[in-house]
Amino acid sequence: MKGAPKALKAGTKVRSIRLVDGDLNIDCRIDMLGAMALKSEFVRKA
Protein backbone atom coordinates (compact mmCIF):
# COMPACT_ATOMS: atom_id res chain seq x y z
CA MET A 1 0.00 0.00 0.00
CA LYS A 2 1.56 3.30 -1.08
CA GLY A 3 2.23 5.97 1.51
CA ALA A 4 1.25 3.89 4.53
CA PRO A 5 3.60 3.62 7.50
CA LYS A 6 3.02 -0.15 7.63
CA ALA A 7 2.10 -2.70 4.98
CA LEU A 8 -1.57 -3.61 4.69
CA LYS A 9 -1.72 -7.39 4.27
CA ALA A 10 -4.44 -9.61 2.87
CA GLY A 11 -6.90 -10.58 5.59
CA THR A 12 -6.62 -7.31 7.55
CA LYS A 13 -9.93 -6.56 9.26
CA VAL A 14 -11.48 -3.10 9.01
CA ARG A 15 -14.13 -1.35 11.10
CA SER A 16 -16.66 1.46 10.56
CA ILE A 17 -17.22 0.65 6.89
CA ARG A 18 -19.18 3.23 4.86
CA LEU A 19 -19.96 3.17 1.15
CA VAL A 20 -19.34 6.48 -0.66
CA ASP A 21 -19.52 7.80 -4.22
CA GLY A 22 -16.42 8.38 -6.31
CA ASP A 23 -13.30 6.50 -7.36
CA LEU A 24 -12.51 5.25 -3.84
CA ASN A 25 -15.77 3.55 -2.88
CA ILE A 26 -15.26 2.59 0.78
CA ASP A 27 -14.34 4.70 3.83
CA CYS A 28 -13.22 2.72 6.87
CA ARG A 29 -10.97 2.57 9.92
CA ILE A 30 -8.08 0.15 10.29
CA ASP A 31 -6.71 -0.38 13.81
CA MET A 32 -3.02 0.04 13.03
CA LEU A 33 -3.39 2.73 10.32
CA GLY A 34 -6.45 4.87 11.14
CA ALA A 35 -8.95 6.27 8.62
CA MET A 36 -8.56 5.07 5.07
CA ALA A 37 -10.32 5.00 1.68
CA LEU A 38 -10.33 1.71 -0.25
CA LYS A 39 -11.34 0.63 -3.73
CA SER A 40 -14.15 -1.89 -3.72
CA GLU A 41 -12.53 -3.99 -6.47
CA PHE A 42 -9.79 -5.10 -4.02
CA VAL A 43 -12.09 -5.85 -1.05
CA ARG A 44 -14.13 -8.95 -0.39
CA LYS A 45 -16.70 -9.80 2.23
CA ALA A 46 -15.45 -12.24 4.87
C-alpha distance matrix in Angstrom:
0.0 3.8 6.6 6.1 9.1 8.2 6.0 6.1 8.7 11.0 13.8 12.4 15.1 14.9 18.0 19.8 18.6 20.0 20.2 20.4 21.4 19.5 16.5 14.1 16.4 15.5 15.6 15.1 15.0 13.1 15.4 13.4 11.2 13.8 13.9 11.2 11.6 10.5 12.0 14.8 14.7 11.7 13.5 16.7 19.5 20.3
3.8 0.0 3.8 5.6 8.8 9.5 8.5 9.5 12.4 14.8 17.6 15.9 18.3 17.7 20.4 21.7 20.6 21.6 21.6 21.1 21.8 19.4 16.4 14.5 17.4 16.9 16.7 16.8 16.7 15.2 17.4 15.2 12.4 14.7 14.6 12.0 12.3 12.0 13.4 16.8 16.8 14.4 16.4 19.9 22.7 23.8
6.6 3.8 0.0 3.8 6.6 8.7 9.3 10.8 14.2 17.0 19.3 17.1 19.1 18.1 20.3 21.4 20.9 21.8 22.4 21.7 22.6 20.4 17.9 15.7 18.7 17.8 16.8 16.7 16.0 14.7 16.5 14.0 10.9 13.0 13.3 11.4 12.6 13.4 15.5 18.9 19.5 17.3 18.7 22.2 24.6 25.6
6.1 5.6 3.8 0.0 3.8 5.4 6.7 8.0 11.7 14.7 16.6 14.0 16.0 15.2 17.5 19.1 18.9 20.4 21.5 21.4 22.9 21.2 19.0 16.2 18.6 17.0 15.6 14.7 13.4 11.6 13.0 10.3 7.5 10.2 11.2 9.9 12.0 12.7 15.4 18.4 19.3 16.6 17.4 20.6 22.7 23.2
9.1 8.8 6.6 3.8 0.0 3.8 7.0 9.3 12.6 16.2 17.8 15.0 17.0 16.6 18.8 20.6 21.0 22.9 24.4 24.5 26.3 24.8 22.7 19.8 22.0 20.1 18.3 16.9 14.8 12.5 12.7 9.3 7.6 10.8 12.9 12.5 15.2 16.1 18.9 21.7 22.7 19.7 20.2 23.1 24.9 24.9
8.2 9.5 8.7 5.4 3.8 0.0 3.8 6.5 9.3 13.0 14.5 12.0 14.5 14.9 17.5 20.0 20.3 22.6 24.1 24.7 26.7 25.4 23.1 20.0 21.8 19.7 18.4 16.5 14.4 11.4 11.5 8.1 7.5 11.3 13.6 13.0 15.5 15.6 18.3 20.7 21.3 18.0 18.3 20.9 22.6 22.3
6.0 8.5 9.3 6.7 7.0 3.8 0.0 3.8 6.1 9.7 12.0 10.2 13.3 14.2 17.4 20.0 19.7 22.1 23.1 24.0 25.7 24.4 21.8 18.8 20.5 18.6 18.1 16.4 14.9 11.8 12.7 9.9 9.4 13.0 14.7 13.2 15.0 14.2 16.4 18.4 18.6 15.1 15.7 18.2 20.3 20.0
6.1 9.5 10.8 8.0 9.3 6.5 3.8 0.0 3.8 6.9 8.8 6.9 10.0 10.8 14.3 17.0 16.4 18.9 19.9 21.1 23.1 22.0 19.6 16.5 17.6 15.5 15.3 13.4 12.4 9.4 11.0 9.2 8.7 11.7 12.9 11.1 12.6 11.4 13.6 15.2 15.6 12.1 12.2 14.6 16.5 16.3
8.7 12.4 14.2 11.7 12.6 9.3 6.1 3.8 0.0 3.8 6.2 5.9 9.6 11.7 15.4 18.5 17.7 20.4 21.3 23.0 24.9 24.0 21.5 18.5 19.2 17.2 17.5 15.5 14.7 11.6 12.8 11.6 11.9 14.8 16.1 14.2 15.3 13.3 14.9 15.8 15.6 11.8 11.8 13.3 15.3 14.6
11.0 14.8 17.0 14.7 16.2 13.0 9.7 6.9 3.8 0.0 3.8 5.6 9.0 11.4 15.2 18.2 16.9 19.6 20.2 22.2 24.1 23.5 21.0 18.2 18.3 16.4 17.4 15.6 15.5 12.8 14.5 14.1 14.5 16.8 17.5 15.4 15.8 13.1 14.0 14.0 13.6 9.8 9.4 10.2 12.3 11.5
13.8 17.6 19.3 16.6 17.8 14.5 12.0 8.8 6.2 3.8 0.0 3.8 6.2 9.4 13.0 16.3 15.3 18.5 19.5 22.0 24.4 24.3 22.4 19.3 18.7 16.3 17.1 14.8 14.4 11.8 13.1 13.5 14.6 16.4 17.2 15.7 16.4 14.0 15.2 14.7 14.8 11.4 9.7 9.5 10.4 8.7
12.4 15.9 17.1 14.0 15.0 12.0 10.2 6.9 5.9 5.6 3.8 0.0 3.8 6.6 10.2 13.7 13.3 16.6 18.1 20.5 23.1 23.1 21.4 17.9 17.6 14.8 14.8 12.0 11.1 8.1 9.3 9.8 10.9 12.7 13.8 12.8 14.1 12.5 14.6 14.6 15.6 12.2 10.3 11.0 11.7 10.5
15.1 18.3 19.1 16.0 17.0 14.5 13.3 10.0 9.6 9.0 6.2 3.8 0.0 3.8 6.9 10.5 10.5 14.2 16.2 18.9 21.9 22.5 21.4 17.8 16.8 13.6 13.3 10.1 9.2 7.0 8.3 10.3 11.4 12.1 12.9 12.4 13.8 12.6 14.9 14.4 16.2 13.4 10.6 10.8 10.3 9.1
14.9 17.7 18.1 15.2 16.6 14.9 14.2 10.8 11.7 11.4 9.4 6.6 3.8 0.0 3.8 7.1 7.2 10.8 13.2 15.7 18.9 19.8 19.1 15.4 14.3 10.7 9.8 6.4 5.8 4.9 7.3 9.9 10.1 9.7 9.7 9.5 11.0 10.5 13.3 13.1 15.5 13.3 10.4 11.4 10.9 10.8
18.0 20.4 20.3 17.5 18.8 17.5 17.4 14.3 15.4 15.2 13.0 10.2 6.9 3.8 0.0 3.8 5.6 9.2 12.4 15.0 18.6 20.1 20.1 16.4 14.9 11.1 9.5 5.9 5.2 6.3 8.0 11.4 11.5 9.9 9.5 10.4 12.0 12.4 15.2 14.8 17.8 16.2 13.1 13.8 12.5 12.6
19.8 21.7 21.4 19.1 20.6 20.0 20.0 17.0 18.5 18.2 16.3 13.7 10.5 7.1 3.8 0.0 3.8 6.5 10.1 12.6 16.3 18.2 18.9 15.5 13.6 9.9 7.8 5.2 5.8 8.7 10.6 13.9 13.3 10.8 9.3 10.4 11.5 12.5 15.3 14.9 18.4 17.4 14.5 15.3 14.0 14.9
18.6 20.6 20.9 18.9 21.0 20.3 19.7 16.4 17.7 16.9 15.3 13.3 10.5 7.2 5.6 3.8 0.0 3.8 6.8 9.8 13.4 15.3 15.9 12.6 10.3 6.7 5.8 4.5 7.2 9.8 12.6 15.5 14.4 12.3 10.1 9.9 9.7 10.0 12.1 11.3 14.9 14.4 11.5 12.4 11.5 13.2
20.0 21.6 21.8 20.4 22.9 22.6 22.1 18.9 20.4 19.6 18.5 16.6 14.2 10.8 9.2 6.5 3.8 0.0 3.8 6.4 10.2 12.6 13.9 11.1 8.5 5.7 5.2 6.3 9.7 12.7 15.8 18.4 16.7 14.3 11.3 10.8 9.6 10.3 11.9 11.2 15.0 15.4 12.9 14.2 13.5 15.9
20.2 21.6 22.4 21.5 24.4 24.1 23.1 19.9 21.3 20.2 19.5 18.1 16.2 13.2 12.4 10.1 6.8 3.8 0.0 3.8 7.1 9.8 11.3 9.2 5.8 4.8 6.4 8.9 12.6 15.3 18.7 20.9 19.0 16.9 13.7 12.2 9.8 9.8 10.2 9.1 12.8 14.1 12.2 13.5 13.4 16.5
20.4 21.1 21.7 21.4 24.5 24.7 24.0 21.1 23.0 22.2 22.0 20.5 18.9 15.7 15.0 12.6 9.8 6.4 3.8 0.0 3.8 6.6 9.0 7.6 5.1 5.8 6.9 10.4 14.0 16.9 20.4 22.2 19.7 17.5 13.9 12.3 9.4 10.2 10.4 10.3 13.8 15.4 14.3 16.3 16.7 19.9
21.4 21.8 22.6 22.9 26.3 26.7 25.7 23.1 24.9 24.1 24.4 23.1 21.9 18.9 18.6 16.3 13.4 10.2 7.1 3.8 0.0 3.8 7.1 7.5 5.8 8.4 10.1 13.7 17.3 20.0 23.6 25.1 22.3 20.4 16.7 14.6 11.3 11.7 10.9 11.1 13.9 16.2 15.9 18.0 19.0 22.4
19.5 19.4 20.4 21.2 24.8 25.4 24.4 22.0 24.0 23.5 24.3 23.1 22.5 19.8 20.1 18.2 15.3 12.6 9.8 6.6 3.8 0.0 3.8 5.6 6.0 9.2 11.0 14.7 18.1 20.3 24.0 25.0 21.9 20.4 16.8 14.2 10.6 10.9 9.6 10.8 13.0 15.2 15.8 18.5 20.1 23.5
16.5 16.4 17.9 19.0 22.7 23.1 21.8 19.6 21.5 21.0 22.4 21.4 21.4 19.1 20.1 18.9 15.9 13.9 11.3 9.0 7.1 3.8 0.0 3.8 5.9 9.2 11.4 14.7 17.9 19.5 23.2 23.7 20.6 19.8 16.6 13.4 9.6 9.1 7.2 9.2 10.6 12.6 13.9 17.0 19.2 22.5
14.1 14.5 15.7 16.2 19.8 20.0 18.8 16.5 18.5 18.2 19.3 17.9 17.8 15.4 16.4 15.5 12.6 11.1 9.2 7.6 7.5 5.6 3.8 0.0 3.8 6.0 7.9 11.0 14.1 15.7 19.4 20.0 17.0 16.2 13.0 9.7 5.9 5.5 4.8 7.3 9.6 10.7 11.5 14.7 16.8 19.8
16.4 17.4 18.7 18.6 22.0 21.8 20.5 17.6 19.2 18.3 18.7 17.6 16.8 14.3 14.9 13.6 10.3 8.5 5.8 5.1 5.8 6.0 5.9 3.8 0.0 3.8 7.0 10.1 13.7 15.6 19.4 20.7 18.1 16.9 13.6 10.8 7.3 6.3 5.4 5.7 9.0 10.6 10.3 12.8 14.3 17.6
15.5 16.9 17.8 17.0 20.1 19.7 18.6 15.5 17.2 16.4 16.3 14.8 13.6 10.7 11.1 9.9 6.7 5.7 4.8 5.8 8.4 9.2 9.2 6.0 3.8 0.0 3.8 6.4 10.1 12.2 15.9 17.5 15.2 13.8 10.7 8.3 5.6 5.1 6.3 6.5 10.2 10.6 9.2 11.7 12.6 15.4
15.6 16.7 16.8 15.6 18.3 18.4 18.1 15.3 17.5 17.4 17.1 14.8 13.3 9.8 9.5 7.8 5.8 5.2 6.4 6.9 10.1 11.0 11.4 7.9 7.0 3.8 0.0 3.8 7.3 10.1 13.6 15.3 12.9 10.8 7.4 5.9 4.6 6.4 9.1 10.0 13.6 13.4 11.8 14.3 14.8 17.0
15.1 16.8 16.7 14.7 16.9 16.5 16.4 13.4 15.5 15.6 14.8 12.0 10.1 6.4 5.9 5.2 4.5 6.3 8.9 10.4 13.7 14.7 14.7 11.0 10.1 6.4 3.8 0.0 3.8 6.7 10.0 12.2 10.4 8.3 5.8 5.5 6.4 7.7 11.0 11.6 14.9 13.8 11.7 13.8 13.8 15.2
15.0 16.7 16.0 13.4 14.8 14.4 14.9 12.4 14.7 15.5 14.4 11.1 9.2 5.8 5.2 5.8 7.2 9.7 12.6 14.0 17.3 18.1 17.9 14.1 13.7 10.1 7.3 3.8 0.0 3.8 6.5 8.9 7.6 5.2 4.4 6.0 8.6 10.2 13.8 14.7 17.7 16.0 13.9 15.8 15.7 16.3
13.1 15.2 14.7 11.6 12.5 11.4 11.8 9.4 11.6 12.8 11.8 8.1 7.0 4.9 6.3 8.7 9.8 12.7 15.3 16.9 20.0 20.3 19.5 15.7 15.6 12.2 10.1 6.7 3.8 0.0 3.8 5.8 5.4 5.1 6.4 7.2 10.1 10.9 14.4 15.4 17.8 15.3 13.4 15.3 15.4 15.4
15.4 17.4 16.5 13.0 12.7 11.5 12.7 11.0 12.8 14.5 13.1 9.3 8.3 7.3 8.0 10.6 12.6 15.8 18.7 20.4 23.6 24.0 23.2 19.4 19.4 15.9 13.6 10.0 6.5 3.8 0.0 3.8 5.7 5.9 8.7 10.5 13.7 14.7 18.2 19.1 21.4 18.7 16.7 18.2 18.0 17.2
13.4 15.2 14.0 10.3 9.3 8.1 9.9 9.2 11.6 14.1 13.5 9.8 10.3 9.9 11.4 13.9 15.5 18.4 20.9 22.2 25.1 25.0 23.7 20.0 20.7 17.5 15.3 12.2 8.9 5.8 3.8 0.0 3.8 6.2 9.7 10.9 14.4 15.3 18.7 20.2 22.1 19.0 17.8 19.6 20.0 19.3
11.2 12.4 10.9 7.5 7.6 7.5 9.4 8.7 11.9 14.5 14.6 10.9 11.4 10.1 11.5 13.3 14.4 16.7 19.0 19.7 22.3 21.9 20.6 17.0 18.1 15.2 12.9 10.4 7.6 5.4 5.7 3.8 0.0 3.8 6.8 7.7 11.3 12.7 16.3 18.3 20.3 17.6 16.7 19.1 20.0 20.0
13.8 14.7 13.0 10.2 10.8 11.3 13.0 11.7 14.8 16.8 16.4 12.7 12.1 9.7 9.9 10.8 12.3 14.3 16.9 17.5 20.4 20.4 19.8 16.2 16.9 13.8 10.8 8.3 5.2 5.1 5.9 6.2 3.8 0.0 3.8 6.4 10.2 12.4 16.2 18.1 20.6 18.5 17.2 19.6 20.0 20.3
13.9 14.6 13.3 11.2 12.9 13.6 14.7 12.9 16.1 17.5 17.2 13.8 12.9 9.7 9.5 9.3 10.1 11.3 13.7 13.9 16.7 16.8 16.6 13.0 13.6 10.7 7.4 5.8 4.4 6.4 8.7 9.7 6.8 3.8 0.0 3.8 7.2 10.1 13.8 15.7 18.6 17.0 15.8 18.4 18.9 20.0
11.2 12.0 11.4 9.9 12.5 13.0 13.2 11.1 14.2 15.4 15.7 12.8 12.4 9.5 10.4 10.4 9.9 10.8 12.2 12.3 14.6 14.2 13.4 9.7 10.8 8.3 5.9 5.5 6.0 7.2 10.5 10.9 7.7 6.4 3.8 0.0 3.8 6.5 10.2 12.5 15.2 13.7 13.0 16.0 17.2 18.6
11.6 12.3 12.6 12.0 15.2 15.5 15.0 12.6 15.3 15.8 16.4 14.1 13.8 11.0 12.0 11.5 9.7 9.6 9.8 9.4 11.3 10.6 9.6 5.9 7.3 5.6 4.6 6.4 8.6 10.1 13.7 14.4 11.3 10.2 7.2 3.8 0.0 3.8 7.0 9.6 12.3 11.6 11.3 14.6 16.1 18.3
10.5 12.0 13.4 12.7 16.1 15.6 14.2 11.4 13.3 13.1 14.0 12.5 12.6 10.5 12.4 12.5 10.0 10.3 9.8 10.2 11.7 10.9 9.1 5.5 6.3 5.1 6.4 7.7 10.2 10.9 14.7 15.3 12.7 12.4 10.1 6.5 3.8 0.0 3.8 6.3 8.7 7.8 7.8 11.3 13.4 15.7
12.0 13.4 15.5 15.4 18.9 18.3 16.4 13.6 14.9 14.0 15.2 14.6 14.9 13.3 15.2 15.3 12.1 11.9 10.2 10.4 10.9 9.6 7.2 4.8 5.4 6.3 9.1 11.0 13.8 14.4 18.2 18.7 16.3 16.2 13.8 10.2 7.0 3.8 0.0 3.8 5.5 5.9 7.1 10.5 13.2 16.0
14.8 16.8 18.9 18.4 21.7 20.7 18.4 15.2 15.8 14.0 14.7 14.6 14.4 13.1 14.8 14.9 11.3 11.2 9.1 10.3 11.1 10.8 9.2 7.3 5.7 6.5 10.0 11.6 14.7 15.4 19.1 20.2 18.3 18.1 15.7 12.5 9.6 6.3 3.8 0.0 3.8 5.4 5.2 7.8 10.2 13.5
14.7 16.8 19.5 19.3 22.7 21.3 18.6 15.6 15.6 13.6 14.8 15.6 16.2 15.5 17.8 18.4 14.9 15.0 12.8 13.8 13.9 13.0 10.6 9.6 9.0 10.2 13.6 14.9 17.7 17.8 21.4 22.1 20.3 20.6 18.6 15.2 12.3 8.7 5.5 3.8 0.0 3.8 5.7 8.0 11.3 14.3
11.7 14.4 17.3 16.6 19.7 18.0 15.1 12.1 11.8 9.8 11.4 12.2 13.4 13.3 16.2 17.4 14.4 15.4 14.1 15.4 16.2 15.2 12.6 10.7 10.6 10.6 13.4 13.8 16.0 15.3 18.7 19.0 17.6 18.5 17.0 13.7 11.6 7.8 5.9 5.4 3.8 0.0 3.8 6.8 10.4 12.7
13.5 16.4 18.7 17.4 20.2 18.3 15.7 12.2 11.8 9.4 9.7 10.3 10.6 10.4 13.1 14.5 11.5 12.9 12.2 14.3 15.9 15.8 13.9 11.5 10.3 9.2 11.8 11.7 13.9 13.4 16.7 17.8 16.7 17.2 15.8 13.0 11.3 7.8 7.1 5.2 5.7 3.8 0.0 3.8 6.9 9.3
16.7 19.9 22.2 20.6 23.1 20.9 18.2 14.6 13.3 10.2 9.5 11.0 10.8 11.4 13.8 15.3 12.4 14.2 13.5 16.3 18.0 18.5 17.0 14.7 12.8 11.7 14.3 13.8 15.8 15.3 18.2 19.6 19.1 19.6 18.4 16.0 14.6 11.3 10.5 7.8 8.0 6.8 3.8 0.0 3.8 6.4
19.5 22.7 24.6 22.7 24.9 22.6 20.3 16.5 15.3 12.3 10.4 11.7 10.3 10.9 12.5 14.0 11.5 13.5 13.4 16.7 19.0 20.1 19.2 16.8 14.3 12.6 14.8 13.8 15.7 15.4 18.0 20.0 20.0 20.0 18.9 17.2 16.1 13.4 13.2 10.2 11.3 10.4 6.9 3.8 0.0 3.8
20.3 23.8 25.6 23.2 24.9 22.3 20.0 16.3 14.6 11.5 8.7 10.5 9.1 10.8 12.6 14.9 13.2 15.9 16.5 19.9 22.4 23.5 22.5 19.8 17.6 15.4 17.0 15.2 16.3 15.4 17.2 19.3 20.0 20.3 20.0 18.6 18.3 15.7 16.0 13.5 14.3 12.7 9.3 6.4 3.8 0.0
